[in-house]
Amino acid sequence: GERMAIILDNRIYSAPTIQVKIRDGRSIITGSSTTEEAKDLAIVLRSGSLPTNAEIIEDRTVGPSLGRDSIEQGKKAAAVGMVVVMVFMVVYYGFAGLVANLALILNLVFVLAILAGFGGTLTLPGIAGIILTIGMAVDANVLIFEGIREELRTGKTIRPAIENGYGRALLTIVDANLTTVITAIVLYQFGTGPIKGFALTLVIGIISSMFTALFVTRTIFNSLIQRLQLTSISIGRLRIFGHTLFDFLRIRKAAFVGSVLVILVGLGSSITKGGYNIGIDFAGGTLLELHFTPPVPVGEIREALGRVDLEDRTVDLRKSEIKQFGPPTDVLIRVEEAAEGTLVGDAIKKKLRTRFASFIGDETEWLRRQEAVGPKIGSELKSDAIKAILLSMVLIILYIWWRFKQIQFGIAAVAALLHDVLITLGIFSLTNKEISLAIVAALLTIVGYSLNDTIVVFDRIRENLNLHRRDSYRNIINRSINECLNRTALTSSTTLLVVIALFVSGGEVIHDFAFALIIGIMVGTYSSSFVASPLVVEWQAASERRS
């Protein structure tokens, strides 16, 4: 029953009676005699909002030339990677490789169609997600085809061999891909725009690859066998490894010592350098990538930035990071000077535009990239990155514990993941490469990929524990690693080929991202055989000693 006055400039325009409780700050005013009166009251309500200053805490600008070049380089890398993988599959698996290639093309069409349906923008990180999907999509087909080969070697005919091959591979494919989806979802939750695009593309690609591998290829095989009454299908005769009996566990302690030494060298490097080379995403600051034609020596640019006028002061930015970035015409400037919004970046551009006017052609070609991150948002991004990695590892432990019913598998898998991440970070410290949000995305991708590799071995261990109950625990794990050796080598090789294509053809912007993936894939392949599985053996041996 109370009345509420609507006042603007000390004048009461209306004083309606409150008849019901105002919820969520929304209400309805009734009783206006004319439409004009209602419109005037609406204008008063809108005009009464208090003015406020918008504080820019993060600003990112990509020039049209860099955006165009990056997309073209990404497309080229994707095309090269896809061709390499398709040729490899045909050479190794024959006709079955052609079927896998058809599934790969459908997978790519599905991903692009879904992104188009959602109205998604194809960014460079998104293209990186597609390229990685190409490499990882092969894994499901490799698991299936290797399973079919094993069934054929036991003397089965083609139809039951295909049925059993798909049946044996199903749970392994689901386990391996779901754990990667977990890391991608966490990445989407804690990442910014471009990283969210990478994570979304990766999730769509993984789900699509599971569908094409498990349903599309199986439908093709079944249709051919049924309609053409085929009694055999070419699934290739090549094998990287034959029936191996390597004793991986015999050298596990030497492998542990080697891994610890490499990790300590990396940690020692970061300590002596005062920490990792943190990018502006986490440390805050301003980054500019500029294009000069003809090239301007870095020394002259550094000299020009000796006196840069901000609004209230003059600063000396000569000690900032200024370097050639890619071709001689491109220069990268990274400044830690704190200021509001794009103030520092705009002041640098004004200074260089005045000093090197004759070296600047088209303005849209000159500014290739500009980023400004405030210290507050940088700190939040750093915190989110740490949360993303820790949360993904906790979820992985819980998932593997649930699937394998034994906690040691989850602990061993996460220990291998930490091993892979620490070695990758150590190599970045030794090479003085920058840790940015894109590298965090790469680290989480490494976590997913390495886990994929480890779970394939763990699934085989679980299968062999049921098949060879009288054999020793140590022999079963050794047997399982050997049985997965062909699949591990194939998947790692194809994914590595795709990422190398990204590294070579993807351009400077994504160069470090691809470098991190190359290191991670190689280290992850090693850790699945020499870290994760041996840790399970050590845990089992310790449990037996306690009992």
Backbone hydrogen bonds, N-H to C=O, Kabsch-Sander energy under -0.5 kcal/mol:
donor,donor_aa,acceptor,acceptor_aa,energy
4,M,16,P,-2.6
6,I,14,S,-3.2
7,I,5,A,-0.6
8,L,11,R,-2.2
11,R,8,L,-1.1
13,Y,6,I,-2.9
13,Y,11,R,-0.6
14,S,6,I,-1.1
18,I,2,E,-3.8
19,Q,17,T,-0.7
23,R,21,K,-0.6
23,R,26,R,-0.8
26,R,23,R,-2.1
30,T,28,I,-0.6
38,A,34,T,-1.6
39,K,35,T,-2.4
40,D,36,E,-2.7
41,L,37,E,-2.0
42,A,38,A,-2.0
43,I,39,K,-2.1
44,V,40,D,-2.0
45,L,41,L,-2.2
46,R,42,A,-2.2
47,S,43,I,-2.5
48,G,44,V,-1.2
49,S,46,R,-1.2
55,E,53,N,-0.6
56,I,54,A,-0.6
57,I,55,E,-0.7
59,D,372,A,-2.9
61,T,370,Q,-3.7
63,G,61,T,-0.5
63,G,368,R,-2.5
65,S,364,T,-0.7
67,G,63,G,-2.6
68,R,64,P,-2.5
69,D,65,S,-2.6
70,S,66,L,-3.1
71,I,67,G,-2.2
72,E,68,R,-2.4
73,Q,69,D,-2.7
74,G,70,S,-2.6
75,K,71,I,-2.6
76,K,72,E,-2.3
77,A,73,Q,-2.5
78,A,74,G,-2.5
79,A,75,K,-2.6
80,V,76,K,-2.8
81,G,77,A,-2.7
82,M,78,A,-2.4
83,V,79,A,-2.5
84,V,80,V,-2.5
85,V,81,G,-2.2
86,M,82,M,-2.5
87,V,83,V,-2.5
88,F,84,V,-2.2
89,M,85,V,-2.4
90,V,86,M,-1.9
91,V,87,V,-2.4
92,Y,88,F,-2.4
93,Y,89,M,-2.9
94,G,90,V,-1.8
96,A,93,Y,-1.2
96,A,234,S,-1.9
97,G,94,G,-0.6
98,L,94,G,-1.2
99,V,95,F,-1.9
100,A,96,A,-2.2
101,N,97,G,-2.2
102,L,98,L,-2.2
103,A,99,V,-2.1
104,L,100,A,-2.1
105,I,101,N,-2.4
106,L,102,L,-2.4
107,N,103,A,-2.4
108,L,104,L,-2.0
109,V,105,I,-2.4
110,F,106,L,-2.9
111,V,107,N,-2.3
112,L,108,L,-2.3
113,A,109,V,-2.6
114,I,110,F,-2.8
115,L,111,V,-2.4
116,A,112,L,-2.3
117,G,113,A,-2.5
118,F,114,I,-2.0
119,G,116,A,-0.9
120,G,115,L,-3.1
123,T,121,T,-1.1
127,I,123,T,-2.3
128,A,124,L,-2.4
129,G,125,P,-2.1
130,I,126,G,-1.9
131,I,127,I,-2.7
132,L,128,A,-2.5
133,T,129,G,-2.0
134,I,130,I,-2.1
135,G,131,I,-1.6
136,M,132,L,-2.6
137,A,133,T,-2.7
138,V,134,I,-0.9
139,D,136,M,-0.8
140,A,136,M,-0.7
141,N,137,A,-1.0
142,V,138,V,-2.6
143,L,139,D,-2.5
144,I,140,A,-2.1
145,F,141,N,-3.0
146,E,142,V,-2.7
147,G,143,L,-1.7
148,I,144,I,-2.4
149,R,145,F,-2.4
150,E,146,E,-2.0
151,E,147,G,-2.0
152,L,148,I,-2.5
153,R,149,R,-2.1
154,T,150,E,-0.9
154,T,151,E,-0.6
155,G,152,L,-1.6
156,K,151,E,-1.5
158,I,231,T,-0.6
161,A,157,T,-2.0
162,I,158,I,-2.3
163,E,159,R,-2.3
164,N,160,P,-2.8
165,G,161,A,-2.3
166,Y,162,I,-2.4
167,G,163,E,-2.2
168,R,164,N,-2.9
169,A,165,G,-1.6
170,L,166,Y,-1.4
171,L,167,G,-0.6
172,T,168,R,-0.6
173,I,169,A,-2.8
174,V,170,L,-2.5
175,D,171,L,-2.9
176,A,172,T,-2.7
177,N,173,I,-2.3
178,L,174,V,-2.5
179,T,175,D,-1.7
180,T,176,A,-1.0
181,V,177,N,-2.3
182,I,178,L,-2.2
183,T,179,T,-1.6
184,A,180,T,-2.1
185,I,181,V,-2.7
186,V,182,I,-2.1
187,L,183,T,-2.2
188,Y,184,A,-2.3
189,Q,185,I,-2.1
190,F,186,V,-2.0
191,G,187,L,-1.8
196,K,192,T,-3.1
197,G,193,G,-1.9
198,F,194,P,-1.9
199,A,195,I,-2.6
200,L,196,K,-2.9
201,T,197,G,-2.3
202,L,198,F,-2.3
203,V,199,A,-2.4
204,I,200,L,-2.5
205,G,201,T,-2.6
206,I,202,L,-2.5
207,I,203,V,-2.4
208,S,204,I,-2.5
209,S,205,G,-2.6
210,M,206,I,-2.1
211,F,207,I,-1.9
212,T,208,S,-2.6
213,A,209,S,-2.4
214,L,210,M,-2.4
215,F,211,F,-2.3
216,V,211,F,-1.3
217,T,212,T,-2.2
219,T,215,F,-2.4
220,I,216,V,-2.1
221,F,217,T,-2.4
222,N,218,R,-2.8
223,S,219,T,-2.3
224,L,220,I,-2.3
225,I,221,F,-2.4
226,Q,222,N,-2.4
227,R,223,S,-2.8
228,L,224,L,-2.1
229,Q,225,I,-0.7
230,L,224,L,-0.6
238,L,92,Y,-0.5
244,T,242,G,-1.4
248,F,246,F,-1.4
250,R,247,D,-0.6
251,I,247,D,-0.6
251,I,248,F,-0.8
252,R,249,L,-1.3
255,A,251,I,-2.3
256,F,252,R,-2.7
257,V,253,K,-2.4
258,G,254,A,-2.5
259,S,255,A,-2.6
260,V,256,F,-2.5
261,L,257,V,-2.4
262,V,258,G,-2.2
263,I,259,S,-2.5
264,L,260,V,-2.7
265,V,261,L,-2.3
266,G,262,V,-2.0
267,L,263,I,-2.7
268,G,264,L,-2.9
269,S,265,V,-2.1
270,S,266,G,-2.0
271,I,267,L,-2.2
272,T,268,G,-2.5
273,K,269,S,-1.5
274,G,271,I,-1.4
275,G,270,S,-4.1
278,I,276,Y,-1.6
279,G,435,I,-2.8
282,F,279,G,-1.4
283,A,279,G,-2.5
284,G,280,I,-1.6
285,G,373,V,-3.0
286,T,335,V,-2.9
287,L,371,E,-2.9
288,L,333,I,-2.7
289,E,369,R,-2.8
290,L,288,L,-0.5
290,L,331,V,-2.6
291,H,366,W,-2.4
292,F,290,L,-0.5
292,F,329,T,-3.1
293,T,359,F,-2.6
300,E,297,P,-0.5
301,I,297,P,-1.6
302,R,298,V,-2.6
303,E,299,G,-2.1
304,A,300,E,-2.2
305,L,301,I,-1.4
306,G,303,E,-1.6
307,R,304,A,-0.7
308,V,315,V,-2.6
310,L,308,V,-0.6
310,L,313,R,-3.1
315,V,308,V,-2.6
317,L,305,L,-2.6
317,L,315,V,-0.6
320,S,317,L,-1.6
321,E,334,R,-1.7
322,I,320,S,-0.7
323,K,332,L,-2.3
325,F,330,D,-2.1
330,D,327,P,-1.8
331,V,290,L,-2.5
332,L,323,K,-3.3
333,I,288,L,-3.0
334,R,321,E,-3.0
335,V,286,T,-3.2
341,G,56,I,-1.1
343,L,340,E,-1.8
346,D,342,T,-2.9
347,A,343,L,-2.1
348,I,344,V,-2.4
349,K,345,G,-2.4
350,K,346,D,-2.2
351,K,347,A,-2.2
352,L,348,I,-2.7
353,R,349,K,-2.6
354,T,350,K,-1.6
355,R,351,K,-2.3
356,F,352,L,-2.8
357,A,354,T,-0.6
359,F,356,F,-1.5
360,I,357,A,-1.2
361,G,359,F,-0.6
365,E,362,D,-0.8
366,W,362,D,-1.7
367,L,363,E,-1.6
368,R,289,E,-2.2
368,R,366,W,-0.9
369,R,289,E,-1.6
370,Q,61,T,-3.0
371,E,287,L,-2.7
372,A,59,D,-3.1
373,V,285,G,-2.7
374,G,57,I,-3.1
378,G,374,G,-2.4
379,S,375,P,-2.1
380,E,376,K,-2.0
381,L,377,I,-2.6
382,K,378,G,-2.1
383,S,379,S,-2.3
384,D,380,E,-2.7
385,A,381,L,-2.3
386,I,382,K,-2.1
387,K,383,S,-2.3
388,A,384,D,-2.5
389,I,385,A,-2.1
390,L,386,I,-2.5
391,L,387,K,-3.1
392,S,388,A,-2.2
393,M,389,I,-1.8
394,V,390,L,-2.2
395,L,391,L,-2.6
396,I,392,S,-2.0
397,I,393,M,-2.3
398,L,394,V,-2.3
399,Y,395,L,-2.5
400,I,396,I,-2.8
401,W,397,I,-2.6
402,W,398,L,-2.2
403,R,399,Y,-2.5
404,F,400,I,-3.0
405,K,401,W,-1.6
409,F,406,Q,-1.1
410,G,406,Q,-0.8
411,I,407,I,-2.5
412,A,408,Q,-2.4
413,A,409,F,-2.2
414,V,410,G,-2.2
415,A,411,I,-2.4
416,A,412,A,-2.0
417,L,413,A,-1.8
418,L,414,V,-2.8
419,H,415,A,-2.1
420,D,416,A,-2.2
421,V,417,L,-2.7
422,L,418,L,-2.8
423,I,419,H,-2.0
424,T,420,D,-2.2
425,L,421,V,-2.7
426,G,422,L,-2.4
427,I,423,I,-2.3
428,F,424,T,-2.0
429,S,425,L,-2.1
430,L,426,G,-2.5
431,T,427,I,-2.1
432,N,429,S,-0.8
433,K,428,F,-2.4
435,I,277,N,-3.1
436,S,434,E,-0.8
440,V,436,S,-1.8
441,A,437,L,-2.3
442,A,438,A,-2.0
443,L,439,I,-2.8
444,L,440,V,-2.4
445,T,441,A,-2.0
446,I,442,A,-2.6
447,V,443,L,-2.3
448,G,444,L,-2.2
449,Y,445,T,-3.0
450,S,446,I,-3.2
451,L,447,V,-2.0
452,N,448,G,-2.0
453,D,449,Y,-2.1
454,T,450,S,-2.4
455,I,451,L,-3.0
456,V,452,N,-1.6
457,V,453,D,-1.3
458,F,454,T,-2.5
459,D,455,I,-3.0
460,R,456,V,-1.6
461,I,457,V,-2.3
462,R,458,F,-2.5
463,E,459,D,-2.1
464,N,460,R,-2.7
465,L,461,I,-2.2
466,N,462,R,-0.9
467,L,463,E,-1.4
468,H,464,N,-2.9
471,D,468,H,-1.1
476,I,472,S,-2.2
477,I,473,Y,-2.0
478,N,474,R,-2.2
479,R,475,N,-2.7
480,S,476,I,-2.4
481,I,477,I,-2.3
482,N,478,N,-2.0
483,E,479,R,-2.4
484,C,480,S,-1.4
485,L,482,N,-1.0
488,T,484,C,-2.8
489,A,485,L,-2.6
490,L,486,N,-2.6
491,T,487,R,-2.7
492,S,488,T,-2.3
493,S,489,A,-2.1
494,T,490,L,-2.6
495,T,491,T,-2.5
496,L,492,S,-2.4
497,L,493,S,-2.3
498,V,494,T,-1.9
499,V,495,T,-2.4
500,I,496,L,-2.6
501,A,497,L,-1.8
502,L,498,V,-1.8
503,F,499,V,-2.5
504,V,500,I,-2.7
505,S,501,A,-2.7
506,G,502,L,-1.9
510,I,507,G,-0.7
511,H,508,E,-1.0
512,D,508,E,-0.6
514,A,510,I,-2.2
515,F,511,H,-2.2
516,A,512,D,-2.5
517,L,513,F,-1.7
518,I,514,A,-2.3
519,I,515,F,-2.2
520,G,516,A,-2.7
521,I,517,L,-2.9
522,M,518,I,-1.9
523,V,519,I,-2.6
524,G,520,G,-2.8
525,T,521,I,-2.1
526,Y,522,M,-1.7
527,S,523,V,-2.7
528,S,524,G,-1.7
529,S,525,T,-0.7
529,S,526,Y,-0.8
530,F,526,Y,-2.6
531,V,527,S,-1.9
532,A,527,S,-2.8
533,S,528,S,-0.8
535,L,531,V,-1.8
536,V,532,A,-1.5
537,V,533,S,-1.7
538,E,534,P,-2.4
539,W,535,L,-2.4
540,Q,536,V,-2.4
541,A,537,V,-2.6
542,A,538,E,-2.3
543,S,539,W,-2.2
544,E,540,Q,-2.2
545,R,541,A,-2.0
546,R,542,A,-2.0
547,S,543,S,-1.7
